[in-house]
Amino acid sequence: MISWKAPLAAAAALLLGAGLAAPAAAATRGDFRPVPLPFFWPNNSLYDVAAASPDSVWISGHQGELVIPGPIPGTGQSIPGNPVVRRWKNGGWVEYDLQNLPSSASVTDVDAAGPEDVWINGARLGSSSASGPYLGHFTGSRFEEVALPAASRSLSVEARADGVWVTLESGVYRRTGGTWTFVTAFPDTHLQEAYIRADDDIWVFGTPGQYDEAPQAYHWDGQSWTVFPVDGLPDGRIGILDMVAVSPTDAWAIGWNVSTSPMTSVMAHWDGASWTNVAPPPGFNGLSKIVQGVNGDLWAVGHLLDEPAKPGLLHYSGGRWTQVPTTAVPNRSNINATALAVVPGTGALWTLGTVNIGGPVVLTDG
């Protein structure tokens, strides 16, 4: 997923066996249980989860950030910690070497194109000349750094079985074999979120200016960009946090409206001709992640208002969205789920997020 929502995600955290089994029915999903985490140094965060098989589930983030308070509240210095990438395999977490990624770094995104074909992107942090974006590819025994096609201060990666793309300040590039091919520059917009389905099917959500409230959708068809308004979008400052394009005539975008009190969820759908606002099931004050399932269905997670200790889970099947009951996180009164992955073959769900006490949690219903 190509994302520019890191500041929004940070705000949300403050506000709010072996072999493949038969795919499980949606009715059995949502019975989440915590997955024990390995030791992480204090002040740790997890940002993403991806899955390619039951033995290839990946999480990413950072650990050991040091915060030195300043003389007045709200001031001080933050010293970056160590990058985190772990793989769930054979019932435990495995750590691999990250080539050329120093201790002062964070990994914000992990995409699993296959069980042994995994991509990460993050940032070298600090004030040294070596700071900047990092792209890594799993080789089976470690992550090796992959040179970017152009210099850039920003980086996002989208990796699936049908392709690998990166977005830089200069635009979108596709990787074929060991080479990069330029696809397109971005439209003139303040980017919020994007999804690359193919070289000729790219969606971007953004606003004309940084402080404009209503986002617009921009589509790349391989030749040019076309802008589409979102019909019926509610008034207020809308943040699009994630999206997915299932086909050229079926795409979804989710997020929140921060102008309401409490905040409310936002959902929009592309039917091949126009984007239209869709009223999501009630009870959510934000939706953060949407992914495809194993049978052509969709899953989304967010934050529940009335049951904040339970991950908010939505399922789309048969042309409609329904809320799926979930299990509360033990000994916690609030969770803000910010990432979601579906295990191919089994349909098991993995999610992670921040809780009101302690560090991040990782949950699965598999």
C-alpha positions as a Markdown table, in Angstrom:
| # | Residue | x | y | z |
|---|---|---|---|---|
| 1 | Met | 0.0 | 0.0 | 0.0 |
| 2 | Ile | 1.2 | 3.5 | -0.9 |
| 3 | Ser | 0.5 | 5.8 | 2.0 |
| 4 | Trp | 1.2 | 9.3 | 3.2 |
| 5 | Lys | -0.9 | 8.9 | 6.3 |
| 6 | Ala | 1.9 | 8.6 | 8.9 |
| 7 | Pro | 0.9 | 11.9 | 10.7 |
| 8 | Leu | -2.8 | 10.8 | 10.7 |
| 9 | Ala | -1.9 | 7.4 | 12.1 |
| 10 | Ala | 0.1 | 9.0 | 14.9 |
| 11 | Ala | -2.9 | 11.2 | 15.7 |
| 12 | Ala | -5.2 | 8.2 | 15.8 |
| 13 | Ala | -3.0 | 6.5 | 18.3 |
| 14 | Leu | -3.4 | 9.5 | 20.6 |
| 15 | Leu | -7.1 | 9.9 | 19.9 |
| 16 | Leu | -8.5 | 7.0 | 20.0 |
| 17 | Gly | 0.3 | -24.8 | 12.4 |
| 18 | Ala | 1.9 | -25.9 | 9.2 |
| 19 | Gly | -0.1 | -26.4 | 6.0 |
| 20 | Leu | -3.2 | -24.7 | 4.6 |
| 21 | Ala | -6.6 | -25.3 | 6.1 |
| 22 | Ala | -9.8 | -24.8 | 4.2 |
| 23 | Pro | -11.0 | -21.1 | 4.1 |
| 24 | Ala | -12.9 | -20.3 | 7.2 |
| 25 | Ala | -16.4 | -18.8 | 7.0 |
| 26 | Ala | -16.7 | -15.1 | 7.9 |
| 27 | Ala | -18.9 | -16.0 | 10.9 |
| 28 | Thr | -15.8 | -17.6 | 12.6 |
| 29 | Arg | -13.6 | -14.6 | 12.1 |
| 30 | Gly | -13.0 | -11.9 | 14.7 |
| 31 | Asp | -12.3 | -14.3 | 17.7 |
| 32 | Phe | -9.0 | -12.5 | 18.2 |
| 33 | Arg | -6.3 | -13.6 | 20.7 |
| 34 | Pro | -3.1 | -11.9 | 21.5 |
| 35 | Val | 0.1 | -13.2 | 19.9 |
| 36 | Pro | 3.0 | -13.1 | 22.3 |
| 37 | Leu | 5.7 | -10.7 | 21.1 |
| 38 | Pro | 9.4 | -11.0 | 21.4 |
| 39 | Phe | 11.3 | -8.6 | 23.7 |
| 40 | Phe | 11.4 | -5.1 | 22.4 |
| 41 | Trp | 13.2 | -2.2 | 24.0 |
| 42 | Pro | 10.8 | 0.3 | 25.7 |
| 43 | Asn | 9.2 | 3.0 | 23.6 |
| 44 | Asn | 8.4 | 0.7 | 20.7 |
| 45 | Ser | 5.8 | 0.9 | 18.0 |
| 46 | Leu | 4.5 | -1.5 | 15.3 |
| 47 | Tyr | 3.1 | 0.0 | 12.1 |
| 48 | Asp | 2.3 | -2.8 | 9.7 |
| 49 | Val | 1.5 | -6.5 | 9.3 |
| 50 | Ala | 1.5 | -8.6 | 6.1 |
| 51 | Ala | 0.9 | -12.3 | 5.4 |
| 52 | Ala | 1.8 | -14.6 | 2.5 |
| 53 | Ser | 1.2 | -18.0 | 4.3 |
| 54 | Pro | 0.7 | -19.2 | 7.9 |
| 55 | Asp | 4.5 | -19.4 | 8.3 |
| 56 | Ser | 5.1 | -16.0 | 6.5 |
| 57 | Val | 3.4 | -13.3 | 8.6 |
| 58 | Trp | 5.5 | -10.2 | 9.1 |
| 59 | Ile | 5.4 | -7.2 | 11.4 |
| 60 | Ser | 7.4 | -4.0 | 11.2 |
| 61 | Gly | 8.1 | -0.9 | 13.4 |
| 62 | His | 10.8 | 0.3 | 15.7 |
| 63 | Gln | 12.0 | 0.0 | 19.3 |
| 64 | Gly | 14.1 | 1.8 | 21.9 |
| 65 | Glu | 13.2 | 5.4 | 21.0 |
| 66 | Leu | 14.7 | 7.7 | 23.6 |
| 67 | Val | 12.8 | 10.9 | 24.5 |
| 68 | Ile | 14.7 | 13.6 | 26.4 |
| 69 | Pro | 12.2 | 16.0 | 28.0 |
| 70 | Gly | 12.7 | 19.7 | 27.4 |
| 71 | Pro | 12.4 | 22.5 | 30.0 |
| 72 | Ile | 8.7 | 23.0 | 29.2 |
| 73 | Pro | 6.0 | 20.4 | 28.4 |
| 74 | Gly | 5.9 | 19.5 | 24.8 |
| 75 | Thr | 9.5 | 20.2 | 24.1 |
| 76 | Gly | 12.5 | 18.0 | 24.1 |
| 77 | Gln | 14.5 | 15.7 | 21.9 |
| 78 | Ser | 13.7 | 12.4 | 20.4 |
| 79 | Ile | 16.6 | 10.0 | 19.7 |
| 80 | Pro | 15.5 | 7.3 | 17.1 |
| 81 | Gly | 15.7 | 3.6 | 18.2 |
| 82 | Asn | 16.3 | 0.4 | 16.3 |
| 83 | Pro | 14.2 | -0.9 | 13.3 |
| 84 | Val | 11.9 | -3.9 | 13.9 |
| 85 | Val | 11.1 | -6.6 | 11.3 |
| 86 | Arg | 9.9 | -10.0 | 12.6 |
| 87 | Arg | 8.5 | -13.1 | 10.9 |
| 88 | Trp | 6.0 | -15.5 | 12.4 |
| 89 | Lys | 7.2 | -19.0 | 11.5 |
| 90 | Asn | 6.6 | -22.4 | 13.1 |
| 91 | Gly | 4.9 | -20.8 | 16.1 |
| 92 | Gly | 7.5 | -18.2 | 16.9 |
| 93 | Trp | 9.1 | -14.9 | 15.8 |
| 94 | Val | 12.2 | -14.9 | 13.6 |
| 95 | Glu | 14.5 | -12.0 | 13.2 |
| 96 | Tyr | 16.7 | -11.4 | 10.0 |
| 97 | Asp | 19.6 | -9.1 | 9.3 |
| 98 | Leu | 18.7 | -5.8 | 7.6 |
| 99 | Gln | 21.5 | -4.9 | 5.3 |
| 100 | Asn | 22.8 | -1.4 | 5.6 |
| 101 | Leu | 20.0 | -0.3 | 8.0 |
| 102 | Pro | 21.6 | 1.3 | 11.0 |
| 103 | Ser | 20.3 | 1.3 | 14.6 |
| 104 | Ser | 18.7 | 4.7 | 14.2 |
| 105 | Ala | 15.9 | 3.7 | 11.8 |
| 106 | Ser | 12.3 | 2.6 | 11.5 |
| 107 | Val | 10.5 | 0.3 | 9.2 |
| 108 | Thr | 7.0 | 1.6 | 8.4 |
| 109 | Asp | 5.7 | -0.8 | 5.8 |
| 110 | Val | 6.1 | -4.5 | 5.0 |
| 111 | Asp | 4.5 | -6.2 | 1.9 |
| 112 | Ala | 4.5 | -9.9 | 1.3 |
| 113 | Ala | 4.3 | -10.8 | -2.4 |
| 114 | Gly | 5.1 | -14.4 | -1.5 |
| 115 | Pro | 6.3 | -16.4 | 1.5 |
| 116 | Glu | 9.9 | -15.7 | 0.6 |
| 117 | Asp | 9.3 | -12.6 | -1.5 |
| 118 | Val | 8.9 | -9.8 | 1.0 |
| 119 | Trp | 9.6 | -6.0 | 0.7 |
| 120 | Ile | 10.1 | -3.4 | 3.4 |
| 121 | Asn | 10.4 | 0.3 | 3.4 |
| 122 | Gly | 11.4 | 2.7 | 6.1 |
| 123 | Ala | 13.7 | 5.5 | 7.0 |
| 124 | Arg | 17.2 | 6.0 | 8.3 |
| 125 | Leu | 16.7 | 8.6 | 11.0 |
| 126 | Gly | 18.9 | 11.1 | 12.7 |
| 127 | Ser | 21.0 | 14.1 | 11.5 |
| 128 | Ser | 23.7 | 12.2 | 9.7 |
| 129 | Ser | 24.2 | 12.4 | 5.9 |
| 130 | Ala | 23.1 | 8.7 | 5.8 |
| 131 | Ser | 19.5 | 9.6 | 6.8 |
| 132 | Gly | 16.8 | 9.0 | 4.2 |
| 133 | Pro | 14.5 | 6.3 | 2.8 |
| 134 | Tyr | 15.4 | 2.6 | 2.8 |
| 135 | Leu | 14.0 | -0.2 | 0.6 |
| 136 | Gly | 14.8 | -3.8 | 1.4 |
| 137 | His | 14.0 | -7.2 | -0.2 |
| 138 | Phe | 14.0 | -10.5 | 1.6 |
| 139 | Thr | 16.4 | -13.0 | 0.0 |
| 140 | Gly | 15.5 | -16.0 | 2.2 |
| 141 | Ser | 18.1 | -15.4 | 4.8 |
| 142 | Arg | 18.2 | -11.6 | 5.2 |
| 143 | Phe | 16.9 | -8.3 | 3.8 |
| 144 | Glu | 19.2 | -6.8 | 1.2 |
| 145 | Glu | 19.0 | -3.1 | 0.4 |
| 146 | Val | 17.6 | -2.3 | -3.1 |
| 147 | Ala | 18.9 | 0.9 | -4.8 |
| 148 | Leu | 16.1 | 3.4 | -5.6 |
| 149 | Pro | 15.6 | 4.5 | -9.2 |
| 150 | Ala | 16.1 | 8.1 | -8.3 |
| 151 | Ala | 17.0 | 10.3 | -5.3 |
| 152 | Ser | 14.1 | 11.0 | -3.0 |
| 153 | Arg | 13.3 | 12.1 | 0.5 |
| 154 | Ser | 10.2 | 9.9 | 0.6 |
| 155 | Leu | 9.4 | 6.3 | -0.3 |
| 156 | Ser | 6.5 | 3.9 | -0.3 |
| 157 | Val | 6.4 | 0.4 | -1.7 |
| 158 | Glu | 3.5 | -1.7 | -3.1 |
| 159 | Ala | 4.4 | -5.4 | -3.6 |
| 160 | Arg | 2.1 | -8.2 | -4.6 |
| 161 | Ala | 2.5 | -11.4 | -6.6 |
| 162 | Asp | 1.6 | -9.5 | -9.8 |
| 163 | Gly | 4.1 | -6.6 | -9.4 |
| 164 | Val | 6.3 | -4.4 | -7.3 |
| 165 | Trp | 6.1 | -0.6 | -7.4 |
| 166 | Val | 7.7 | 2.2 | -5.5 |
| 167 | Thr | 6.6 | 5.9 | -5.3 |
| 168 | Leu | 9.2 | 8.6 | -4.9 |
| 169 | Glu | 9.0 | 12.4 | -5.1 |
| 170 | Ser | 9.5 | 12.0 | -8.8 |
| 171 | Gly | 6.6 | 9.5 | -9.3 |
| 172 | Val | 5.8 | 5.8 | -9.7 |
| 173 | Tyr | 8.3 | 3.2 | -10.8 |
| 174 | Arg | 7.8 | -0.5 | -11.5 |
| 175 | Arg | 10.4 | -3.2 | -10.9 |
| 176 | Thr | 10.9 | -5.9 | -13.5 |
| 177 | Gly | 13.6 | -8.3 | -12.8 |
| 178 | Gly | 16.4 | -6.2 | -11.4 |
| 179 | Thr | 15.5 | -2.9 | -13.2 |
| 180 | Trp | 13.2 | 0.0 | -12.6 |
| 181 | Thr | 10.8 | 1.5 | -15.2 |
| 182 | Phe | 9.3 | 4.9 | -14.8 |
| 183 | Val | 5.4 | 4.8 | -14.9 |
| 184 | Thr | 4.2 | 8.3 | -14.2 |
| 185 | Ala | 4.6 | 11.4 | -12.2 |
| 186 | Phe | 1.9 | 12.3 | -9.7 |
| 187 | Pro | -0.9 | 14.8 | -10.3 |
| 188 | Asp | -0.6 | 18.2 | -8.6 |
| 189 | Thr | -2.3 | 17.4 | -5.4 |
| 190 | His | -1.7 | 17.2 | -1.7 |
| 191 | Leu | -1.5 | 13.4 | -1.5 |
| 192 | Gln | -3.3 | 11.4 | 1.2 |
| 193 | Glu | -3.4 | 7.8 | -0.1 |
| 194 | Ala | -2.9 | 5.8 | -3.3 |
| 195 | Tyr | -3.3 | 2.3 | -4.7 |
| 196 | Ile | -1.5 | 0.8 | -7.7 |
| 197 | Arg | -3.4 | -2.0 | -9.3 |
| 198 | Ala | -1.5 | -2.0 | -12.6 |
| 199 | Asp | 0.7 | 0.4 | -14.6 |
| 200 | Asp | -2.5 | 1.7 | -16.2 |
| 201 | Asp | -4.8 | 1.6 | -13.2 |
| 202 | Ile | -3.5 | 3.9 | -10.4 |
| 203 | Trp | -5.7 | 5.8 | -7.9 |
| 204 | Val | -4.6 | 8.7 | -5.8 |
| 205 | Phe | -6.7 | 10.5 | -3.2 |
| 206 | Gly | -5.7 | 14.1 | -2.3 |
| 207 | Thr | -6.7 | 17.7 | -1.9 |
| 208 | Pro | -5.9 | 20.6 | -4.2 |
| 209 | Gly | -4.2 | 22.3 | -1.2 |
| 210 | Gln | -2.8 | 21.2 | 2.1 |
| 211 | Tyr | -5.7 | 22.8 | 4.1 |
| 212 | Asp | -8.6 | 21.9 | 1.8 |
| 213 | Glu | -11.1 | 19.7 | 3.5 |
| 214 | Ala | -12.7 | 17.6 | 0.8 |
| 215 | Pro | -10.4 | 15.1 | -1.0 |
| 216 | Gln | -10.7 | 14.2 | -4.7 |
| 217 | Ala | -9.8 | 11.0 | -6.5 |
| 218 | Tyr | -7.3 | 11.0 | -9.4 |
| 219 | His | -7.0 | 8.2 | -11.8 |
| 220 | Trp | -4.1 | 7.2 | -14.1 |
| 221 | Asp | -5.1 | 5.2 | -17.1 |
| 222 | Gly | -1.7 | 4.7 | -18.6 |
| 223 | Gln | -1.9 | 8.0 | -20.6 |
| 224 | Ser | -3.1 | 10.8 | -18.4 |
| 225 | Trp | -4.6 | 11.7 | -15.0 |
| 226 | Thr | -8.4 | 12.3 | -14.6 |
| 227 | Val | -9.9 | 13.9 | -11.5 |
| 228 | Phe | -13.1 | 12.6 | -10.0 |
| 229 | Pro | -15.1 | 14.2 | -7.2 |
| 230 | Val | -16.6 | 12.0 | -4.5 |
| 231 | Asp | -20.4 | 12.4 | -4.7 |
| 232 | Gly | -22.2 | 12.9 | -1.4 |
| 233 | Leu | -19.0 | 13.2 | 0.8 |
| 234 | Pro | -20.0 | 14.7 | 4.1 |
| 235 | Asp | -18.9 | 18.2 | 5.1 |
| 236 | Gly | -15.8 | 18.5 | 7.2 |
| 237 | Arg | -12.1 | 17.8 | 7.1 |
| 238 | Ile | -11.9 | 14.3 | 5.5 |
| 239 | Gly | -8.8 | 12.1 | 5.9 |
| 240 | Ile | -8.5 | 9.1 | 3.5 |
| 241 | Leu | -6.4 | 6.6 | 5.4 |
| 242 | Asp | -6.4 | 3.6 | 3.1 |
| 243 | Met | -7.9 | 2.2 | -0.2 |
| 244 | Val | -8.0 | -0.9 | -2.4 |
| 245 | Ala | -8.8 | -1.3 | -6.1 |
| 246 | Val | -10.3 | -4.8 | -6.7 |
| 247 | Ser | -10.8 | -4.2 | -10.5 |
| 248 | Pro | -11.1 | -1.3 | -12.9 |
| 249 | Thr | -14.7 | -1.0 | -11.9 |
| 250 | Asp | -14.5 | -1.7 | -8.2 |
| 251 | Ala | -12.4 | 0.3 | -5.7 |
| 252 | Trp | -12.9 | 1.4 | -2.1 |
| 253 | Ala | -11.5 | 4.2 | 0.1 |
| 254 | Ile | -11.9 | 4.6 | 3.9 |
| 255 | Gly | -11.0 | 7.1 | 6.5 |
| 256 | Trp | -12.5 | 9.6 | 8.9 |
| 257 | Asn | -14.1 | 13.0 | 9.3 |
| 258 | Val | -12.2 | 14.9 | 12.0 |
| 259 | Ser | -14.6 | 17.8 | 12.0 |
| 260 | Thr | -17.4 | 15.9 | 13.8 |
| 261 | Ser | -17.5 | 15.2 | 17.5 |
| 262 | Pro | -16.8 | 12.4 | 18.0 |
| 263 | Met | -15.1 | 11.7 | 14.8 |
| 264 | Thr | -17.0 | 9.6 | 12.3 |
| 265 | Ser | -16.1 | 7.0 | 9.7 |
| 266 | Val | -15.9 | 7.8 | 6.0 |
| 267 | Met | -16.2 | 5.3 | 3.1 |
| 268 | Ala | -16.4 | 5.8 | -0.6 |
| 269 | His | -16.9 | 3.4 | -3.6 |
| 270 | Trp | -15.9 | 3.5 | -7.3 |
| 271 | Asp | -18.2 | 1.6 | -9.6 |
| 272 | Gly | -16.4 | 2.3 | -12.9 |
| 273 | Ala | -18.1 | 5.6 | -13.6 |
| 274 | Ser | -18.0 | 7.7 | -10.4 |
| 275 | Trp | -17.0 | 7.8 | -6.7 |
| 276 | Thr | -19.9 | 7.8 | -4.3 |
| 277 | Asn | -20.0 | 8.2 | -0.5 |
| 278 | Val | -21.2 | 5.1 | 1.2 |
| 279 | Ala | -22.5 | 5.1 | 4.8 |
| 280 | Pro | -20.5 | 2.5 | 6.8 |
| 281 | Pro | -22.1 | 0.5 | 9.6 |
| 282 | Pro | -22.5 | 2.7 | 12.7 |
| 283 | Gly | -20.4 | 2.6 | 15.8 |
| 284 | Phe | -17.0 | 3.5 | 14.3 |
| 285 | Asn | -15.3 | 6.8 | 14.7 |
| 286 | Gly | -12.6 | 6.0 | 12.1 |
| 287 | Leu | -11.6 | 3.3 | 9.7 |
| 288 | Ser | -7.9 | 2.7 | 9.2 |
| 289 | Lys | -7.2 | -0.3 | 6.9 |
| 290 | Ile | -9.0 | -2.2 | 4.2 |
| 291 | Val | -7.8 | -5.4 | 2.5 |
| 292 | Gln | -9.0 | -8.1 | 0.1 |
| 293 | Gly | -10.0 | -11.5 | 1.5 |
| 294 | Val | -9.5 | -14.9 | 0.0 |
| 295 | Asn | -12.9 | -15.3 | -1.7 |
| 296 | Gly | -13.3 | -11.9 | -3.4 |
| 297 | Asp | -14.6 | -10.3 | -0.2 |
| 298 | Leu | -13.1 | -7.3 | 1.8 |
| 299 | Trp | -12.2 | -6.7 | 5.4 |
| 300 | Ala | -11.7 | -3.4 | 7.2 |
| 301 | Val | -10.6 | -2.4 | 10.7 |
| 302 | Gly | -11.2 | 0.7 | 12.8 |
| 303 | His | -12.0 | 2.0 | 16.2 |
| 304 | Leu | -15.3 | 1.3 | 18.0 |
| 305 | Leu | -16.9 | 4.0 | 20.1 |
| 306 | Asp | -19.0 | 1.9 | 22.5 |
| 307 | Glu | -16.7 | -1.1 | 22.8 |
| 308 | Pro | -13.2 | 0.4 | 22.5 |
| 309 | Ala | -11.5 | -2.7 | 23.9 |
| 310 | Lys | -12.5 | -4.7 | 20.9 |
| 311 | Pro | -11.0 | -4.2 | 17.4 |
| 312 | Gly | -13.6 | -2.8 | 15.1 |
| 313 | Leu | -14.0 | -5.2 | 12.2 |
| 314 | Leu | -16.1 | -4.9 | 9.0 |
| 315 | His | -16.7 | -7.5 | 6.3 |
| 316 | Tyr | -18.0 | -6.9 | 2.8 |
| 317 | Ser | -19.7 | -9.8 | 1.0 |
| 318 | Gly | -22.7 | -10.1 | -1.2 |
| 319 | Gly | -22.8 | -6.4 | -1.9 |
| 320 | Arg | -23.0 | -5.1 | 1.6 |
| 321 | Trp | -20.9 | -4.3 | 4.7 |
| 322 | Thr | -21.6 | -5.8 | 8.1 |
| 323 | Gln | -19.9 | -5.5 | 11.4 |
| 324 | Val | -18.3 | -8.7 | 12.7 |
| 325 | Pro | -18.2 | -9.3 | 16.5 |
| 326 | Thr | -14.7 | -9.4 | 17.9 |
| 327 | Thr | -13.0 | -10.4 | 21.2 |
| 328 | Ala | -11.8 | -7.7 | 23.5 |
| 329 | Val | -8.1 | -7.4 | 24.2 |
| 330 | Pro | -7.4 | -8.9 | 27.6 |
| 331 | Asn | -6.8 | -6.4 | 30.4 |
| 332 | Arg | -7.1 | -3.4 | 28.2 |
| 333 | Ser | -9.9 | -0.8 | 27.8 |
| 334 | Asn | -9.0 | 0.5 | 24.4 |
| 335 | Ile | -7.4 | -0.6 | 21.2 |
| 336 | Asn | -6.8 | 1.4 | 18.0 |
| 337 | Ala | -6.3 | -1.2 | 15.3 |
| 338 | Thr | -4.2 | 0.3 | 12.5 |
| 339 | Ala | -3.1 | -2.6 | 10.3 |
| 340 | Leu | -4.7 | -5.7 | 8.9 |
| 341 | Ala | -3.6 | -8.8 | 6.9 |
| 342 | Val | -5.4 | -11.9 | 5.5 |
| 343 | Val | -3.5 | -15.2 | 5.4 |
| 344 | Pro | -3.9 | -16.6 | 1.9 |
| 345 | Gly | -5.6 | -20.0 | 1.8 |
| 346 | Thr | -6.8 | -20.0 | 5.4 |
| 347 | Gly | -8.5 | -16.6 | 5.5 |
| 348 | Ala | -7.1 | -16.0 | 9.0 |
| 349 | Leu | -6.9 | -12.4 | 10.1 |
| 350 | Trp | -3.9 | -10.6 | 11.7 |
| 351 | Thr | -4.2 | -7.1 | 13.1 |
| 352 | Leu | -2.1 | -4.9 | 15.3 |
| 353 | Gly | -2.5 | -1.5 | 17.0 |
| 354 | Thr | -1.9 | 0.6 | 20.1 |
| 355 | Val | -3.6 | 0.1 | 23.4 |
| 356 | Asn | -4.2 | 2.3 | 26.5 |
| 357 | Ile | -1.7 | 0.4 | 28.7 |
| 358 | Gly | 1.7 | -0.9 | 27.5 |
| 359 | Gly | 3.2 | -1.3 | 24.1 |
| 360 | Pro | 1.5 | -2.4 | 20.9 |
| 361 | Val | -0.4 | -5.6 | 20.5 |
| 362 | Val | -0.6 | -8.2 | 17.7 |
| 363 | Leu | -3.8 | -10.2 | 17.4 |
| 364 | Thr | -5.0 | -13.1 | 15.2 |
| 365 | Asp | -8.1 | -15.2 | 14.9 |
| 366 | Gly | -6.4 | -18.0 | 13.1 |
